[in-house]
Amino acid sequence: MEFSQIIIILPILLFSVIVHEIAHGWTALRCGDPTARDAGRLTLNPIPHIDPFMTILLPLLLIVSGAGIVFGGAKPVPVNPYLFRRGERDNVLVSASGAAANLLLALAAFLLSLLAIGFYRATGYGLVIELLGLLNLVIFINLLLANFNLLPIPPLDGSHILAYFLRGETKAAYLRLSRYGFMVLLGVILLGDLLPIPGGLFSILFAPTFAVREFLIRFQVGFLV
């Protein structure tokens, strides 16, 4: 990945992960837990959200390893589930809200891309194509973030959602795996391209992202012509 690409990707990634965490905190507040608000985390100021591993080391690791995709995260907002009005149901809402925020950002960028295409068709203004490329990057990064965070690997958001539907010893055993979650996650990242799977492990884990991106690009091309 070229340095010029990195300079463009990292600010988009940082903004997107901050919105992701703000969504968690805002939803928690609506569910009765003001912890994130009281900790000053409902802000677009990047400093309170920076996590050494998820915000800095993980994206750099993916860039250096040549994984072909770049994603990361921000410092998780503090949440006190004991303050939720509806217990585990609210925990699922809070967990899902981050990915939902990224999907909304992707949708907003897609709608703007259609406006850009319409403007290009009307004016032929070449710089609009550059803007379209930037918007497609915003779409792709936010689809990746939503997909990544919904993976059922502790401590990612998807693990909280899956745990809600498990019962008994199955749930207890799954929750016990959370202590090894970061090791599993790191293993997935490091081994993603080493396993004997066509396209690597990432091609399976992020298949929804690539499928949605291809559909949106086809829609854009159809709108362009």
C-alpha positions as a Python dict, from the first residue, in 0.01 Angstrom:
ca = {
    (1, 'M'): (0, 0, 0),
    (2, 'E'): (141, 336, -103),
    (3, 'F'): (209, 613, 149),
    (4, 'S'): (-36, 846, -30),
    (5, 'Q'): (-311, 588, 20),
    (6, 'I'): (-226, 551, 388),
    (7, 'I'): (-251, 927, 442),
    (8, 'I'): (-604, 920, 297),
    (9, 'I'): (-721, 601, 467),
    (10, 'L'): (-610, 670, 824),
    (11, 'P'): (-816, 991, 881),
    (12, 'I'): (-1127, 820, 739),
    (13, 'L'): (-1062, 517, 959),
    (14, 'L'): (-1008, 732, 1269),
    (15, 'F'): (-1327, 930, 1214),
    (16, 'S'): (-1527, 614, 1147),
    (17, 'V'): (-1411, 430, 1460),
    (18, 'I'): (-1480, 739, 1672),
    (19, 'V'): (-1836, 756, 1538),
    (20, 'H'): (-1863, 384, 1613),
    (21, 'E'): (-1771, 435, 1979),
    (22, 'I'): (-1987, 746, 2019),
    (23, 'A'): (-2280, 538, 1895),
    (24, 'H'): (-2214, 283, 2169),
    (25, 'G'): (-2201, 555, 2434),
    (26, 'W'): (-2506, 739, 2307),
    (27, 'T'): (-2714, 421, 2291),
    (28, 'A'): (-2600, 325, 2641),
    (29, 'L'): (-2708, 668, 2764),
    (30, 'R'): (-3051, 619, 2607),
    (31, 'C'): (-3071, 282, 2781),
    (32, 'G'): (-3000, 438, 3122),
    (33, 'D'): (-2620, 419, 3150),
    (34, 'P'): (-2445, 763, 3157),
    (35, 'T'): (-2096, 615, 3211),
    (36, 'A'): (-1959, 704, 2865),
    (37, 'R'): (-2106, 1054, 2883),
    (38, 'D'): (-1961, 1114, 3229),
    (39, 'A'): (-1621, 989, 3107),
    (40, 'G'): (-1622, 1250, 2829),
    (41, 'R'): (-1641, 993, 2551),
    (42, 'L'): (-1938, 1137, 2361),
    (43, 'T'): (-1709, 1366, 2163),
    (44, 'L'): (-1551, 1379, 1817),
    (45, 'N'): (-1222, 1482, 1977),
    (46, 'P'): (-997, 1187, 1880),
    (47, 'I'): (-767, 1198, 2184),
    (48, 'P'): (-1002, 1029, 2438),
    (49, 'H'): (-1079, 755, 2183),
    (50, 'I'): (-726, 651, 2081),
    (51, 'D'): (-631, 296, 2179),
    (52, 'P'): (-263, 197, 2133),
    (53, 'F'): (-347, -143, 1982),
    (54, 'M'): (-677, -103, 1800),
    (55, 'T'): (-623, 254, 1670),
    (56, 'I'): (-251, 250, 1595),
    (57, 'L'): (-84, -92, 1600),
    (58, 'L'): (-360, -294, 1433),
    (59, 'P'): (-388, -72, 1120),
    (60, 'L'): (-7, -54, 1096),
    (61, 'L'): (19, -431, 1133),
    (62, 'L'): (-226, -482, 848),
    (63, 'I'): (-44, -228, 632),
    (64, 'V'): (300, -381, 696),
    (65, 'S'): (175, -739, 651),
    (66, 'G'): (23, -653, 314),
    (67, 'A'): (-312, -802, 416),
    (68, 'G'): (-485, -596, 147),
    (69, 'I'): (-737, -446, 387),
    (70, 'V'): (-702, -194, 668),
    (71, 'F'): (-933, -166, 965),
    (72, 'G'): (-904, -96, 1335),
    (73, 'G'): (-1094, 41, 1630),
    (74, 'A'): (-1100, 299, 1904),
    (75, 'K'): (-1077, 257, 2279),
    (76, 'P'): (-1404, 91, 2385),
    (77, 'V'): (-1637, 332, 2564),
    (78, 'P'): (-1697, 243, 2929),
    (79, 'V'): (-2034, 78, 2979),
    (80, 'N'): (-2205, -37, 3299),
    (81, 'P'): (-2461, -300, 3195),
    (82, 'Y'): (-2608, -303, 3547),
    (83, 'L'): (-2754, 40, 3474),
    (84, 'F'): (-2942, -76, 3164),
    (85, 'R'): (-3319, -62, 3206),
    (86, 'R'): (-3377, -389, 3019),
    (87, 'G'): (-3060, -580, 3104),
    (88, 'E'): (-2922, -801, 2829),
    (89, 'R'): (-3165, -670, 2569),
    (90, 'D'): (-3018, -322, 2607),
    (91, 'N'): (-2669, -473, 2598),
    (92, 'V'): (-2749, -614, 2253),
    (93, 'L'): (-2871, -273, 2137),
    (94, 'V'): (-2556, -105, 2264),
    (95, 'S'): (-2337, -371, 2103),
    (96, 'A'): (-2514, -346, 1766),
    (97, 'S'): (-2524, 35, 1761),
    (98, 'G'): (-2157, 75, 1665),
    (99, 'A'): (-2190, -137, 1351),
    (100, 'A'): (-2521, 36, 1276),
    (101, 'A'): (-2345, 374, 1289),
    (102, 'N'): (-2082, 253, 1042),
    (103, 'L'): (-2351, 122, 809),
    (104, 'L'): (-2526, 460, 826),
    (105, 'L'): (-2198, 635, 738),
    (106, 'A'): (-2157, 397, 445),
    (107, 'L'): (-2514, 466, 333),
    (108, 'A'): (-2463, 844, 359),
    (109, 'A'): (-2144, 820, 152),
    (110, 'F'): (-2325, 606, -106),
    (111, 'L'): (-2608, 857, -141),
    (112, 'L'): (-2353, 1136, -179),
    (113, 'S'): (-2180, 928, -447),
    (114, 'L'): (-2505, 915, -644),
    (115, 'L'): (-2533, 1294, -618),
    (116, 'A'): (-2173, 1321, -736),
    (117, 'I'): (-2246, 1096, -1034),
    (118, 'G'): (-2551, 1304, -1120),
    (119, 'F'): (-2340, 1620, -1103),
    (120, 'Y'): (-2075, 1461, -1325),
    (121, 'R'): (-2334, 1357, -1582),
    (122, 'A'): (-2467, 1713, -1591),
    (123, 'T'): (-2132, 1895, -1600),
    (124, 'G'): (-1860, 1650, -1699),
    (125, 'Y'): (-1647, 1802, -1422),
    (126, 'G'): (-1350, 1566, -1388),
    (127, 'L'): (-1274, 1628, -1020),
    (128, 'V'): (-1605, 1466, -934),
    (129, 'I'): (-1448, 1129, -1025),
    (130, 'E'): (-1180, 1192, -760),
    (131, 'L'): (-1453, 1271, -509),
    (132, 'L'): (-1634, 952, -608),
    (133, 'G'): (-1320, 751, -534),
    (134, 'L'): (-1296, 910, -189),
    (135, 'L'): (-1662, 838, -113),
    (136, 'N'): (-1620, 476, -221),
    (137, 'L'): (-1328, 451, 20),
    (138, 'V'): (-1550, 582, 301),
    (139, 'I'): (-1812, 322, 206),
    (140, 'F'): (-1560, 37, 199),
    (141, 'I'): (-1393, 126, 531),
    (142, 'N'): (-1724, 156, 712),
    (143, 'L'): (-1852, -171, 568),
    (144, 'L'): (-1530, -335, 685),
    (145, 'L'): (-1567, -188, 1034),
    (146, 'A'): (-1928, -304, 1064),
    (147, 'N'): (-1836, -651, 936),
    (148, 'F'): (-1530, -675, 1160),
    (149, 'N'): (-1706, -569, 1479),
    (150, 'L'): (-1995, -809, 1419),
    (151, 'L'): (-1762, -1110, 1408),
    (152, 'P'): (-1852, -1333, 1707),
    (153, 'I'): (-1500, -1318, 1850),
    (154, 'P'): (-1471, -1178, 2204),
    (155, 'P'): (-1439, -893, 2282),
    (156, 'L'): (-1589, -773, 1952),
    (157, 'D'): (-1951, -654, 1950),
    (158, 'G'): (-2069, -965, 1768),
    (159, 'S'): (-1975, -1179, 2069),
    (160, 'H'): (-2218, -985, 2292),
    (161, 'I'): (-2495, -1030, 2038),
    (162, 'L'): (-2431, -1403, 1999),
    (163, 'A'): (-2408, -1453, 2378),
    (164, 'Y'): (-2760, -1312, 2416),
    (165, 'F'): (-2902, -1602, 2216),
    (166, 'L'): (-2705, -1876, 2391),
    (167, 'R'): (-2832, -2059, 2697),
    (168, 'G'): (-2699, -2266, 2986),
    (169, 'E'): (-2356, -2425, 2975),
    (170, 'T'): (-2310, -2330, 2609),
    (171, 'K'): (-2337, -1963, 2704),
    (172, 'A'): (-2110, -2005, 3006),
    (173, 'A'): (-1843, -2181, 2798),
    (174, 'Y'): (-1862, -1915, 2528),
    (175, 'L'): (-1826, -1635, 2783),
    (176, 'R'): (-1522, -1808, 2931),
    (177, 'L'): (-1355, -1781, 2591),
    (178, 'S'): (-1357, -1402, 2626),
    (179, 'R'): (-1033, -1417, 2826),
    (180, 'Y'): (-861, -1549, 2514),
    (181, 'G'): (-1045, -1318, 2273),
    (182, 'F'): (-758, -1087, 2189),
    (183, 'M'): (-523, -1381, 2125),
    (184, 'V'): (-779, -1537, 1889),
    (185, 'L'): (-831, -1202, 1717),
    (186, 'L'): (-458, -1148, 1678),
    (187, 'G'): (-420, -1501, 1542),
    (188, 'V'): (-693, -1440, 1285),
    (189, 'I'): (-517, -1122, 1173),
    (190, 'L'): (-169, -1274, 1156),
    (191, 'L'): (-278, -1602, 993),
    (192, 'G'): (-544, -1452, 769),
    (193, 'D'): (-339, -1490, 451),
    (194, 'L'): (-138, -1797, 553),
    (195, 'L'): (-410, -2061, 569),
    (196, 'P'): (-462, -2278, 257),
    (197, 'I'): (-791, -2114, 171),
    (198, 'P'): (-854, -1951, -171),
    (199, 'G'): (-832, -1578, -110),
    (200, 'G'): (-724, -1633, 250),
    (201, 'L'): (-930, -1634, 567),
    (202, 'F'): (-1017, -1267, 519),
    (203, 'S'): (-1207, -1354, 200),
    (204, 'I'): (-1445, -1563, 413),
    (205, 'L'): (-1473, -1338, 719),
    (206, 'F'): (-1530, -1028, 509),
    (207, 'A'): (-1737, -1184, 231),
    (208, 'P'): (-2041, -968, 326),
    (209, 'T'): (-1830, -652, 287),
    (210, 'F'): (-1703, -746, -58),
    (211, 'A'): (-2048, -860, -173),
    (212, 'V'): (-2216, -535, -65),
    (213, 'R'): (-1935, -324, -213),
    (214, 'E'): (-1964, -504, -546),
    (215, 'F'): (-2342, -451, -547),
    (216, 'L'): (-2306, -78, -471),
    (217, 'I'): (-2040, -30, -738),
    (218, 'R'): (-2261, -203, -994),
    (219, 'F'): (-2543, 30, -894),
    (220, 'Q'): (-2314, 332, -933),
    (221, 'V'): (-2199, 218, -1276),
    (222, 'G'): (-2559, 164, -1384),
    (223, 'F'): (-2647, 513, -1258),
    (224, 'L'): (-2344, 661, -1435),
    (225, 'V'): (-2436, 523, -1776),
}
